[in-house]
Amino acid sequence: YMDTQVESIYTNGTDLVFSTRVKDGYLIYAGKRKYGPYSYDTLGELMTSQDGTTIMYHATRNDRHYISVGGMVTGPYDDMGCLMTGPDGKTAVFSEYTGGKWHRHIGDRTYGPYDQVGCVESGNTYGRLLYSARTGDEWSIYHEERVIHRTTGADSVIESLALSPDGNTTAFVIDTGSPDGGCYVHA
C-alpha cells in the first residue's frame, strides 16, 4: 500500500479495508482491490459485508448525507445514524433523517417514519435485528416491522438493547426520567 494518511479503516476478518483522501476525492482499498476516486467532502463509516464482497460507506457532500452499498448510492439525506451490517452479514442497516422524520433502512426495506430512532442490536448468529424508535411519546422496540414492546411517557427513552446468544430473549433499559427507571426482559 502507499504511504498516506488513512481516513477510515475496517477489517472483516479477512481483508483490510481503508480509505484515503486524494486530490480528486477518496480512494477505497479492500484487500488488493482499489475503488474510486469518489468526490465527497467526507467519507466515513467504511465497512464490507462479512464475506468481503460488498463495500458500504457513509459520505457527505455539501452537508448532505449519502450511503453507498455495493456501488449503489442512496440519498441525499439531511442526517444519518450509524451504518452497520444486518444479521446475515451482507445487508446494510442504517437510519436517515429527511423531511423532519427518521426512517430505518434494512436492506431494501424502509421502516418509519419516526420522530426519533435509537438503539440497534443485531444477533448475527440467529438472524435477529432489533431497533428502537419513537413516534409521539411512545417508544417501541421492533423486530423488523413487528413491535415486541411499547412504552409511553414524554420523558421515557429506550437506552440500550441486548439480545441473548440464542436469539430468543431481549433485554432493554428504559429511562423513564425518574429514579425508578427499570430494566425489562422480553422472552
N, C-alpha and C positions, 0 to 999 in steps of 0.2 A: 504494500500500500504506500501511498505518498506521505510525505512529511507535511502535515497540515493540521489546522485546528479542527477537532471533531465537535460538531454541534449537538448531535444526538447519537446514542449508542444503545444497542439492544442485542440480545442473543436468544435464539430459540432452542439452544442446547446443541445445535449442530453448526449453524452459521453465525458469524459475527456480522451484524448489520449496523451501519453507521452512515451519517450524513455529514457533509462538509460544504461550507459556503465557498462558491467560486464567483468569478466576475459576472456570469450570466444567471446566477441563482444558486441552486443547491444540486449537488450530486448525491446519490444514494448508492452505497456499496453493500451488496448482500453476497457473502461468500466471495466468489470470483467474478460475480456479475456487477455491472455498473449501469445505473439508470440516471437519466436527466441530461442536461440541466433542467431544473424546474424553476420558473421565475416567480418565487414567492418572497414576501418580506421576511417571514419566519417559517421554519419547518420544525415541528416538534412531535412528541408522542409517536415516535417511529417504532414499528414492530413488524413482525411477519407472522403468518399462520404457523402453527406448531410444526407442520411439515416443511416449512420454508418456501412454499411455492407462491404465496401471496404476500406482497408488501402492502402495509397500511400506514398512513400517516395523517396528521392534522397539520394544516398550514394556514397562514393568514396572508392576505393581500389587501391593502387599503382598508385595514381594520375590519375586514370581513373574513369569516372562517370557512374552511373547506376541509373535506375528508376525502382521501383517495384510498380506495381498496382495489388492489389488483389492476391499477391504471384507470379505474372508473372514478371520476371526481364528482362529488355532490356538494351542493352549496350554491351560492353563498348563504351563510347563516350569520345572525347577529352575535351569537356567543356559542360556546361549546362546552360540554362536560368532558369527562375523561373518555379516551378511546381504549378499548380492550377487546380481546377475543372471547367469543362465547364458549360454551361447554364443549363444542365439537373441535375447538382449536383452530377453526377456519373462518367462522362467522365474525364479522365486525359488529361491535356493540358500542354505541355512543349516544349521548344526548345533545340536542341542539335547541337553541332559542331563536325563534323567528316570529315576528308579528305579535310580540308580547306574551307568547306561550312557549313552554318547553315540550319537546317530543323525545321519546326514546326510540332509537333505531336498533333493531336486532336483525341482522342480515338485511333482507329486502323488505321486512315488515316495519311499519311505523306505528307507534302507540302514542296516545295522548289526544288532545292537548292537556297539559298540566300547568298549574301555577308555579310549581317548584318540583325539581327532581332531586332524589337523594341517593342513598347507597345502592351499590350493585354488588351482588355476591354470585359467583359462578362456581358450581360444583362440577368441575371438569370430568370427574370420574363417572358421575351418574347423569349427566346431561341436563342439569337443572340450572336455571338462571333466574335469580330473584332481583327485584329492584323496588325501591320505594318512590312514591310520588304524592304530591299534594294537589288537591283541587278544592278551592274554598278553604274551609277549616278542617277538611278531612284528609288524613294521611292514609294511604293504602300500601300494602305490600303485595306485589304482583309476582306470579309465576307466569311469564309472558303476558297474556291478556287476562288471566284468571286472578281475581282478588282472593288472597288467602287470609288477609287480616285487614281490618279497618279500625282507625281510632279518630275521634274528633276532639276538637279543642283548639282554639285560636293560637295557644302557646305551645301545643304539642309538636314535637319533632321526632321522627324516627332517626336515631343517631347511628346505629350500626346494625348490620345483619350478619348472621353466621349460619352456615349450613353444615350439618353433621357429615362425617366421612361417608356414611351410607346414602346420603342424599334424601333421607326421609324426615328429618327433623330440622326445623328452622328456629333459631333463637334471634331475638332482636331487643334493642333497648329503646324505650320511648321516654323522652324527656318531656314531662308534662308541664314544665316551667315551675314546678313546686318541689319541695324537698322530698316528697314521697313518690317521685318518678319510679318506674319499675322496669324490670327485665321480664320478658314474656317468652315462653317456649310454645311453638306450634308444631304439632306432630301430625 
